[in-house]
Amino acid sequence: MAKRRKKRDKNFLLQGSILAIAGVITKIIGVVYRIPLTNIVGNEGMGYYSVAFSIYTIALMLTSYSLPLAVSKLVSARVAVGQYKNAYKVFRCAMMFAFMAGGLVALAIFLGADFIATSVMKMDMSVYALRVLAPCILVVAILGVLRGFFQGNGSMMPTALSQVLEQVVNAAASIIGAYLLLKTGRDLAETRGDASYGPAYAAAGGTVGTVAGAAFALITVVFVFIVYQRVFKRKMWKDRSRKKESYSRIYQILFLTIAPVILSATVYNISDFLDTAIFNNIMAAQGYQKTEYASFMGIFNSQYNTLVNVPLSVSSALAASLIPSLVTTVQTGSRKQVHNKISMVTRFNMMIAIPCAMGFLILAKPIMDLLFYEGDNRMAALMLQLGAVSVIFFCLSTVTNSVLQGLDDMMTPVKNAGISLLIHTLSLFLMLVVFKWNIYAVVISKIVFSGAICILNAHALRERIGYVQERRQTFIIPLLASGIMGAVTVVVHLIFELFAGEKIATVVALFAAVFVYGAALVLLGGVTEDEVRSMPKGRMILSVCHRLHLFRN
């Protein structure tokens, strides 16, 4: 029994690592293609692009983001006890929901794009990008159900593969679309006497990649599903479970699961929409030109958010892999096993989040200059330094949200996110109106928001299952290892900058940071041999650690 449990834990960590690696790859591709895209579209255009995406994100909250989590949770609960027929009913009901909700919201956004862009967001030129994005809402909803089905069956590979392919197609189509439509927009600007048409059309061209990437990912996952369907049907034929759930019962359970997840995800992510709306309206009231505050928001979204989202993608991947595994453990295991699983995923999360935050703090300007080499990056670098600590809070809150949902406590994350959102909104308003901190108010208010969620979720877990996060291996050792990494990285950067220039110095310093942090983490006892072995390519990494005598024993 213990051996089987250990094998399950190893598989959970492996599946989570696969999804995390895919998440990192997609974010790296995202960082790479955002560089030429930002250079083509410009800061003003990226402002329109970000406004359209903030609306698109809210639409996805209502239709799609809840589906992978809800479907994986319900499917895994039934697969864990051999109810494959009921699991397939969950899939069919979720697919019907995706078609209806995704189709209706996509139509509403397309038809109401002009009102939303002009009256709500105070950026009329974002209407073109918003209309291009609208059909993608339906595509992503269907894709979310398919991904959730595979995750519920314990396989992250289809999700990981489709995410990488989606981002590759997205990158190519975004750059080509932005380049071609920029020319069209500039021609239109000459005839209509408004220079903003160029950036606005370029932003719309950039969103073409999002639609193309999602469509390609959907085709990929549908193909995998057709192949896998034969295997799953064989499991359904062998299903001798006496419990047969009706479709009406499945719909009821699905809605009861989706509704809190939608509320939680919407409240958790609506902060981006509110930030944009509040910032744009207050900047306009304070006398700033539309092109000015569009540029500020463009820098925030195209440079700051692009980098911060890289470690957050790892957190989201680990959280996605945790839910079906946690549901299975709750069904078949003890409270101690549940605690161990939560502790494991939180530790691995912090092992990544803390050094990333340290790296952003000490190398903000060199990283920005390396990636976004055109223009003055001082504003973006200061944003990254100010917001570095939010990486830790957001990663931790993502995991604790998923833990509570995996424990079938669906409303607590909604309540905690709602309280945090209220605190966040008040602090943002205060910093913009009273202190006049401009775009930096948005960055700092994110720290307030994520920090509040962490505190409230930690209290909820302690009350719900008596869980208190271990501190030494989770926080203290990664923080010490990150401090060592930071000191060495600064020295390496200074030395190489003298002889090889800033860009080469930054690249060398980043490689040095990864090696030094990994070595320091092992030496300080932050990770065990078994944990290293369970990672992808773990045996090879373990062999290197032994050759370097990093393990004390």
C-alpha positions as CSV (number, residue, x, y, z in Angstrom):
1,M,0.0,0.0,0.0
2,A,2.8,2.4,1.0
3,K,4.6,1.5,-2.2
4,R,1.5,2.2,-4.3
5,R,1.0,5.5,-2.6
6,K,4.6,6.5,-3.2
7,K,4.2,5.6,-6.9
8,R,1.1,7.8,-7.1
9,D,2.9,10.7,-5.5
10,K,5.8,10.3,-7.9
11,N,3.4,10.2,-10.9
12,F,1.6,13.3,-9.5
13,L,4.9,15.2,-9.3
14,L,5.9,14.0,-12.7
15,Q,2.6,15.1,-14.3
16,G,2.8,18.4,-12.5
17,S,6.4,18.8,-13.7
18,I,5.3,18.1,-17.3
19,L,2.6,20.7,-17.2
20,A,5.0,23.2,-15.4
21,I,7.7,22.7,-18.1
22,A,5.1,23.2,-20.8
23,G,4.0,26.4,-19.0
24,V,7.6,27.7,-18.8
25,I,8.2,26.9,-22.5
26,T,5.0,28.8,-23.5
27,K,5.9,31.8,-21.3
28,I,9.4,31.9,-22.8
29,I,7.9,31.8,-26.3
30,G,5.5,34.5,-25.1
31,V,8.4,36.7,-23.9
32,V,10.3,36.1,-27.1
33,Y,7.5,37.0,-29.5
34,R,6.3,40.0,-27.3
35,I,9.6,41.7,-28.1
36,P,9.0,42.1,-31.9
37,L,5.3,42.5,-31.3
38,T,5.9,45.4,-28.9
39,N,8.4,46.9,-31.3
40,I,5.8,46.7,-34.2
41,V,2.7,47.7,-32.3
42,G,4.4,50.3,-30.0
43,N,3.4,51.3,-26.4
44,E,0.2,53.0,-27.5
45,G,-0.9,49.9,-29.5
46,M,0.0,47.6,-26.6
47,G,-2.3,49.8,-24.5
48,Y,-5.2,49.0,-26.8
49,Y,-4.1,45.4,-27.0
50,S,-4.1,45.1,-23.2
51,V,-7.6,46.7,-22.8
52,A,-9.0,44.2,-25.3
53,F,-7.4,41.4,-23.4
54,S,-8.7,42.5,-20.1
55,I,-12.2,42.3,-21.4
56,Y,-11.4,38.9,-23.1
57,T,-10.1,37.6,-19.9
58,I,-13.3,38.4,-18.0
59,A,-15.3,36.7,-20.8
60,L,-13.1,33.6,-20.3
61,M,-13.7,33.7,-16.6
62,L,-17.4,33.4,-17.3
63,T,-17.1,30.6,-19.8
64,S,-13.8,28.8,-19.9
65,Y,-11.3,29.1,-17.1
66,S,-13.5,27.2,-14.7
67,L,-14.0,24.3,-17.1
68,P,-10.6,22.5,-16.9
69,L,-10.6,22.7,-13.1
70,A,-14.2,21.7,-12.7
71,V,-14.1,18.9,-15.3
72,S,-10.9,17.5,-14.0
73,K,-12.2,17.6,-10.4
74,L,-15.5,15.8,-11.2
75,V,-13.9,13.3,-13.7
76,S,-11.1,12.4,-11.3
77,A,-13.5,11.8,-8.4
78,R,-15.4,9.2,-10.5
79,V,-12.4,7.6,-12.1
80,A,-10.9,7.1,-8.7
81,V,-13.8,4.8,-7.8
82,G,-14.1,3.1,-11.2
83,Q,-17.2,5.0,-12.4
84,Y,-16.0,5.6,-16.0
85,K,-19.6,5.9,-17.4
86,N,-20.4,8.6,-15.0
87,A,-17.1,10.3,-15.8
88,Y,-18.0,10.3,-19.5
89,K,-21.4,11.9,-18.7
90,V,-19.6,14.7,-16.9
91,F,-17.6,15.3,-20.1
92,R,-20.7,15.4,-22.3
93,C,-22.6,17.8,-20.0
94,A,-19.5,20.1,-19.7
95,M,-19.2,20.1,-23.5
96,M,-22.8,21.2,-23.9
97,F,-22.2,24.0,-21.3
98,A,-19.1,25.1,-23.2
99,F,-21.0,25.4,-26.5
100,M,-23.9,27.4,-25.0
101,A,-21.9,29.7,-22.6
102,G,-19.0,30.2,-25.0
103,G,-21.2,30.9,-28.0
104,L,-23.5,33.4,-26.2
105,V,-20.7,35.4,-24.5
106,A,-18.7,35.5,-27.7
107,L,-21.7,36.9,-29.6
108,A,-22.3,39.5,-26.8
109,I,-18.7,40.7,-26.8
110,F,-18.6,41.0,-30.6
111,L,-21.9,43.0,-30.8
112,G,-21.1,45.1,-27.7
113,A,-17.4,45.8,-28.4
114,D,-18.0,49.4,-29.4
115,F,-19.9,50.3,-26.2
116,I,-17.4,48.4,-24.0
117,A,-14.3,50.1,-25.6
118,T,-15.8,53.6,-25.8
119,S,-18.0,54.0,-22.7
120,V,-16.5,51.5,-20.2
121,M,-12.8,51.5,-20.9
122,K,-12.4,55.0,-22.3
123,M,-10.2,53.6,-25.2
124,D,-12.4,53.6,-28.4
125,M,-9.6,52.3,-30.6
126,S,-9.4,49.0,-28.7
127,V,-12.7,48.0,-30.4
128,Y,-10.9,46.4,-33.3
129,A,-8.8,44.1,-31.2
130,L,-11.8,43.2,-29.1
131,R,-13.9,42.1,-32.1
132,V,-11.1,39.9,-33.4
133,L,-10.8,38.2,-30.0
134,A,-14.6,37.5,-29.5
135,P,-14.8,34.2,-31.5
136,C,-11.9,32.8,-29.6
137,I,-14.1,32.7,-26.4
138,L,-16.0,29.8,-27.9
139,V,-12.9,28.0,-29.1
140,V,-11.2,28.2,-25.7
141,A,-14.4,27.0,-23.9
142,I,-14.4,23.8,-25.9
143,L,-10.7,23.4,-25.5
144,G,-11.0,23.8,-21.7
145,V,-13.4,20.8,-21.4
146,L,-11.1,18.5,-23.4
147,R,-8.1,19.5,-21.3
148,G,-10.0,19.0,-18.1
149,F,-11.1,15.6,-19.2
150,F,-7.5,14.5,-19.8
151,Q,-6.3,16.0,-16.5
152,G,-9.1,14.2,-14.7
153,N,-7.8,11.0,-16.1
154,G,-4.3,11.8,-14.7
155,S,-2.7,12.8,-18.0
156,M,-1.2,16.3,-18.4
157,M,0.5,15.5,-21.7
158,P,-2.4,16.5,-24.1
159,T,-2.7,19.8,-22.2
160,A,1.0,20.4,-22.2
161,L,1.5,19.6,-25.9
162,S,-1.5,21.7,-27.0
163,Q,-0.3,24.6,-24.9
164,V,3.2,24.6,-26.5
165,L,1.7,24.3,-30.1
166,E,-0.8,27.0,-29.3
167,Q,1.8,29.4,-28.3
168,V,4.1,28.7,-31.3
169,V,1.2,29.3,-33.7
170,N,0.1,32.3,-31.6
171,A,3.6,33.8,-31.8
172,A,4.0,33.5,-35.6
173,A,0.4,34.7,-36.4
174,S,0.6,37.6,-34.0
175,I,3.8,39.1,-35.5
176,I,2.6,38.6,-39.1
177,G,-0.9,39.9,-38.3
178,A,0.4,43.0,-36.5
179,Y,2.9,43.8,-39.3
180,L,0.3,43.5,-42.0
181,L,-2.5,45.4,-40.2
182,L,-0.1,48.1,-39.1
183,K,0.3,49.1,-42.8
184,T,-3.5,49.0,-43.3
185,G,-4.0,51.1,-40.2
186,R,-1.5,53.7,-41.3
187,D,-3.1,54.0,-44.7
188,L,-6.5,54.5,-43.0
189,A,-4.9,57.1,-40.6
190,E,-3.9,59.3,-43.5
191,T,-7.4,59.4,-44.9
192,R,-9.1,59.9,-41.6
193,G,-6.5,62.2,-40.0
194,D,-6.1,60.2,-36.8
195,A,-2.6,58.6,-36.2
196,S,-4.1,56.2,-33.6
197,Y,-5.5,54.0,-36.4
198,G,-2.1,52.5,-37.0
199,P,-1.4,51.2,-33.5
200,A,-5.1,50.2,-33.1
201,Y,-5.1,48.0,-36.3
202,A,-1.7,46.6,-35.3
203,A,-3.1,45.6,-31.9
204,A,-6.0,43.9,-33.7
205,G,-3.4,42.1,-35.9
206,G,-1.6,40.9,-32.7
207,T,-4.8,39.4,-31.4
208,V,-5.2,37.3,-34.6
209,G,-2.5,35.0,-33.2
210,T,-4.5,34.3,-30.1
211,V,-7.4,33.0,-32.2
212,A,-5.2,31.0,-34.6
213,G,-3.2,29.5,-31.7
214,A,-6.4,28.4,-29.8
215,A,-7.9,26.9,-33.0
216,F,-4.7,24.9,-33.7
217,A,-4.6,23.7,-30.1
218,L,-8.2,22.6,-30.3
219,I,-7.5,20.6,-33.5
220,T,-4.6,18.9,-31.7
221,V,-6.5,18.0,-28.6
222,V,-9.5,16.7,-30.6
223,F,-7.2,14.4,-32.5
224,V,-5.7,13.0,-29.3
225,F,-9.2,12.6,-27.9
226,I,-10.4,10.6,-30.9
227,V,-7.4,8.3,-30.4
228,Y,-7.9,8.0,-26.6
229,Q,-11.6,7.5,-26.9
230,R,-11.2,3.9,-27.8
231,V,-9.2,3.2,-24.6
232,F,-11.7,5.1,-22.4
233,K,-14.6,3.2,-24.0
234,R,-13.0,-0.1,-23.1
235,K,-12.8,1.1,-19.5
236,M,-16.5,2.1,-19.7
237,W,-17.4,-1.5,-20.9
238,K,-15.6,-2.9,-17.9
239,D,-17.4,-0.5,-15.5
240,R,-19.5,-2.6,-13.2
241,S,-20.4,0.3,-10.8
242,R,-24.0,0.2,-9.7
243,K,-24.2,3.9,-9.3
244,K,-25.6,5.4,-12.5
245,E,-26.0,9.2,-12.4
246,S,-28.6,10.8,-14.6
247,Y,-27.8,13.7,-16.9
248,S,-30.0,16.0,-14.8
249,R,-28.0,15.1,-11.7
250,I,-24.7,15.5,-13.6
251,Y,-25.8,19.0,-14.8
252,Q,-26.8,19.9,-11.2
253,I,-23.4,18.8,-9.8
254,L,-21.6,20.5,-12.7
255,F,-23.3,23.8,-12.2
256,L,-22.7,23.6,-8.4
257,T,-19.0,23.0,-9.1
258,I,-18.6,25.5,-12.0
259,A,-20.5,28.4,-10.3
260,P,-18.1,28.8,-7.3
261,V,-15.1,28.3,-9.5
262,I,-16.4,31.0,-11.9
263,L,-17.0,33.3,-9.0
264,S,-13.6,32.6,-7.5
265,A,-11.7,32.9,-10.8
266,T,-13.7,36.0,-11.8
267,V,-13.1,37.8,-8.5
268,Y,-9.4,36.6,-8.5
269,N,-8.8,37.9,-12.1
270,I,-11.2,40.8,-12.4
271,S,-8.6,42.9,-10.7
272,D,-6.9,43.3,-14.1
273,F,-10.1,44.7,-15.6
274,L,-10.7,47.0,-12.6
275,D,-7.1,48.2,-12.6
276,T,-7.4,49.2,-16.3
277,A,-10.8,50.8,-15.9
278,I,-9.9,52.7,-12.8
279,F,-6.5,53.7,-14.0
280,N,-7.7,55.0,-17.4
281,N,-10.6,57.0,-15.9
282,I,-8.5,58.6,-13.2
283,M,-5.7,59.4,-15.6
284,A,-8.2,61.0,-18.0
285,A,-9.7,63.0,-15.1
286,Q,-6.2,64.2,-14.1
287,G,-5.6,65.6,-17.5
288,Y,-3.5,62.9,-19.2
289,Q,-3.9,62.3,-22.9
290,K,-5.3,59.0,-24.1
291,T,-2.0,58.2,-25.8
292,E,-0.1,58.8,-22.6
293,Y,-2.0,56.5,-20.3
294,A,-2.4,53.9,-23.1
295,S,1.4,53.8,-23.2
296,F,1.8,53.4,-19.5
297,M,-0.7,50.5,-19.5
298,G,1.1,49.1,-22.6
299,I,4.4,49.0,-20.7
300,F,2.8,47.4,-17.7
301,N,1.1,44.6,-19.7
302,S,3.7,44.0,-22.5
303,Q,6.9,44.2,-20.3
304,Y,6.1,43.8,-16.6
305,N,3.3,41.3,-16.8
306,T,5.1,39.3,-19.5
307,L,8.0,38.5,-17.2
308,V,6.0,38.1,-14.0
309,N,3.7,35.6,-15.7
310,V,6.6,33.2,-16.3
311,P,6.9,31.9,-12.7
312,L,3.1,32.2,-12.3
313,S,2.7,29.7,-15.2
314,V,4.6,27.1,-13.2
315,S,2.4,27.7,-10.2
316,S,-0.8,27.4,-12.3
317,A,0.5,24.1,-13.8
318,L,1.3,22.6,-10.4
319,A,-2.0,23.7,-9.1
320,A,-3.8,22.2,-12.1
321,S,-2.1,18.8,-11.5
322,L,-2.8,19.0,-7.7
323,I,-6.6,19.1,-7.9
324,P,-7.3,15.6,-9.4
325,S,-4.6,14.1,-7.3
326,L,-5.9,15.8,-4.2
327,V,-9.4,14.7,-4.9
328,T,-8.3,11.1,-5.2
329,T,-6.3,11.3,-1.9
330,V,-9.4,12.8,-0.2
331,Q,-11.5,9.9,-1.5
332,T,-9.1,7.1,-0.6
333,G,-6.5,8.5,1.9
334,S,-6.0,10.0,5.3
335,R,-5.7,13.6,6.5
336,K,-1.9,13.1,6.9
337,Q,-1.6,12.1,3.2
338,V,-3.6,15.2,2.2
339,H,-1.3,17.4,4.3
340,N,1.8,15.8,2.7
341,K,0.5,16.5,-0.8
342,I,-0.3,20.1,-0.1
343,S,3.1,20.6,1.5
344,M,4.9,19.0,-1.4
345,V,3.3,21.2,-4.1
346,T,3.7,24.4,-2.0
347,R,7.4,23.6,-1.4
348,F,8.1,23.1,-5.1
349,N,6.1,26.3,-5.8
350,M,8.2,28.4,-3.5
351,M,11.5,26.8,-4.8
352,I,10.7,28.5,-8.1
353,A,8.8,31.7,-7.0
354,I,11.4,32.9,-4.4
355,P,14.5,32.9,-6.7
356,C,12.5,34.4,-9.5
357,A,11.5,37.3,-7.3
358,M,15.1,37.7,-6.2
359,G,16.2,37.7,-9.9
360,F,13.7,40.3,-10.8
361,L,14.8,42.5,-7.9
362,I,18.5,42.5,-8.6
363,L,18.5,42.2,-12.5
364,A,15.4,44.1,-13.4
365,K,17.0,46.8,-15.7
366,P,19.6,44.4,-17.4
367,I,16.8,41.9,-18.1
368,M,14.5,44.6,-19.6
369,D,17.4,45.9,-21.7
370,L,18.2,42.4,-22.9
371,L,14.6,41.6,-24.0
372,F,13.1,45.0,-24.9
373,Y,16.2,46.6,-26.4
374,E,14.3,49.6,-28.1
375,G,13.5,52.6,-26.0
376,D,14.0,53.6,-22.3
377,N,13.2,50.7,-20.0
378,R,13.7,52.5,-16.7
379,M,9.9,52.6,-15.9
380,A,9.4,48.9,-16.7
381,A,12.5,48.0,-14.6
382,L,11.2,49.9,-11.6
383,M,7.8,48.2,-12.0
384,L,9.6,44.8,-11.9
385,Q,11.6,45.7,-8.8
386,L,8.6,47.0,-7.0
387,G,6.4,44.1,-7.9
388,A,8.9,41.3,-7.4
389,V,7.5,40.2,-4.1
390,S,4.0,39.8,-5.7
391,V,5.4,36.8,-7.6
392,I,5.7,34.9,-4.3
393,F,2.3,35.9,-3.1
394,F,0.5,35.1,-6.4
395,C,2.2,31.7,-6.7
396,L,1.2,30.8,-3.1
397,S,-2.4,32.1,-3.4
398,T,-2.8,30.1,-6.7
399,V,-1.9,26.9,-4.9
400,T,-4.0,27.6,-1.8
401,N,-7.0,28.4,-4.0
402,S,-6.7,25.1,-5.8
403,V,-6.2,23.2,-2.5
404,L,-9.4,24.6,-1.1
405,Q,-11.3,23.8,-4.3
406,G,-9.8,20.3,-4.3
407,L,-11.1,19.8,-0.7
408,D,-14.6,20.7,-2.1
409,D,-14.6,24.0,-0.2
410,M,-15.7,26.0,-3.2
411,M,-17.0,29.2,-1.6
412,T,-14.1,30.1,0.7
413,P,-11.8,31.1,-2.2
414,V,-14.6,33.3,-3.5
415,K,-15.1,35.0,-0.2
416,N,-11.3,35.5,0.4
417,A,-10.8,36.8,-3.2
418,G,-13.7,39.2,-2.8
419,I,-12.4,40.7,0.5
420,S,-8.9,41.0,-1.0
421,L,-10.3,42.7,-4.1
422,L,-12.1,45.3,-2.0
423,I,-8.8,46.0,-0.1
424,H,-7.0,46.1,-3.5
425,T,-9.4,48.5,-5.1
426,L,-9.4,50.9,-2.1
427,S,-5.6,50.9,-2.0
428,L,-5.4,51.5,-5.8
429,F,-7.8,54.4,-5.6
430,L,-5.9,55.9,-2.7
431,M,-2.5,55.6,-4.4
432,L,-3.8,57.0,-7.7
433,V,-5.8,60.0,-6.3
434,V,-4.0,60.9,-3.1
435,F,-0.4,59.9,-3.7
436,K,-0.5,60.2,-7.5
437,W,1.8,57.3,-8.0
438,N,0.7,56.8,-11.6
439,I,1.2,53.3,-13.1
440,Y,3.3,52.3,-10.0
441,A,0.1,52.3,-8.0
442,V,-1.2,49.4,-10.1
443,V,2.0,47.4,-9.4
444,I,1.9,48.0,-5.6
445,S,-1.8,47.4,-5.3
446,K,-1.2,43.9,-6.8
447,I,1.1,43.1,-3.9
448,V,-1.7,44.2,-1.5
449,F,-4.2,42.0,-3.4
450,S,-2.1,38.8,-3.6
451,G,-0.8,39.2,0.0
452,A,-4.3,39.5,1.4
453,I,-5.4,36.3,-0.4
454,C,-2.4,34.4,1.0
455,I,-3.2,35.4,4.6
456,L,-6.9,34.6,4.3
457,N,-6.4,31.3,2.5
458,A,-3.8,30.2,5.1
459,H,-6.3,30.9,7.8
460,A,-9.0,29.0,6.0
461,L,-6.8,25.9,5.6
462,R,-5.9,25.9,9.2
463,E,-9.6,26.1,10.2
464,R,-10.7,23.6,7.5
465,I,-8.2,20.7,8.0
466,G,-5.8,22.0,10.6
467,Y,-3.1,22.6,8.0
468,V,-0.2,24.9,8.8
469,Q,2.6,25.2,6.2
470,E,6.0,24.0,7.2
471,R,8.4,27.0,7.1
472,R,12.0,25.8,7.1
473,Q,12.1,23.9,3.8
474,T,9.3,25.9,2.1
475,F,10.4,29.5,2.8
476,I,13.6,29.9,4.8
477,I,16.0,27.6,2.8
478,P,14.8,28.9,-0.6
479,L,15.2,32.4,0.7
480,L,18.8,31.7,2.0
481,A,19.6,30.0,-1.3
482,S,18.2,32.9,-3.2
483,G,20.3,35.4,-1.2
484,I,23.5,33.4,-2.0
485,M,22.3,33.3,-5.7
486,G,21.7,37.1,-5.7
487,A,25.1,38.0,-4.2
488,V,27.0,35.7,-6.7
489,T,24.8,36.9,-9.6
490,V,25.6,40.6,-8.9
491,V,29.3,39.9,-8.8
492,V,29.3,37.8,-12.0
493,H,27.3,40.6,-13.8
494,L,29.7,43.3,-12.7
495,I,32.8,41.3,-13.8
496,F,31.4,40.3,-17.2
497,E,30.0,43.8,-17.9
498,L,33.5,45.2,-17.7
499,F,34.9,42.8,-20.4
500,A,32.0,41.7,-22.5
501,G,29.2,44.3,-22.3
502,E,25.9,44.4,-20.5
503,K,23.9,42.0,-22.7
504,I,26.4,39.1,-22.5
505,A,26.9,39.8,-18.8
506,T,23.2,39.5,-18.2
507,V,23.0,36.1,-20.1
508,V,26.0,34.7,-18.2
509,A,24.7,36.1,-14.9
510,L,21.3,34.3,-15.5
511,F,23.0,31.0,-16.1
512,A,25.2,31.5,-13.1
513,A,22.1,32.3,-11.0
514,V,20.4,29.0,-12.0
515,F,23.4,26.9,-11.2
516,V,24.3,28.7,-7.9
517,Y,20.7,28.6,-6.6
518,G,20.3,24.8,-7.4
519,A,23.6,24.0,-5.7
520,A,22.8,26.2,-2.7
521,L,19.3,24.7,-2.4
522,V,20.7,21.1,-2.3
523,L,23.6,22.0,0.1
524,L,21.2,23.6,2.5
525,G,18.9,20.6,2.5
526,G,16.0,22.2,0.7
527,V,15.4,19.1,-1.5
528,T,15.9,15.4,-0.9
529,E,17.4,12.8,-3.2
530,D,14.0,11.1,-3.7
531,E,12.4,14.4,-4.7
532,V,15.2,15.1,-7.3
533,R,14.8,11.6,-8.6
534,S,11.0,12.0,-9.1
535,M,11.5,15.1,-11.4
536,P,11.8,14.8,-15.2
537,K,15.4,13.8,-16.0
538,G,15.8,13.4,-12.2
539,R,18.3,10.6,-12.3
540,M,20.6,12.7,-14.6
541,I,20.3,15.7,-12.2
542,L,20.9,13.4,-9.2
543,S,24.0,12.0,-10.9
544,V,25.4,15.5,-11.4
545,C,24.6,16.4,-7.7
546,H,26.5,13.4,-6.5
547,R,29.5,14.2,-8.7
548,L,29.6,17.7,-7.2
549,H,29.1,16.2,-3.7
550,L,26.1,18.5,-3.0
551,F,24.3,16.0,-0.9
552,R,25.8,15.9,2.6
553,N,25.2,12.2,3.1
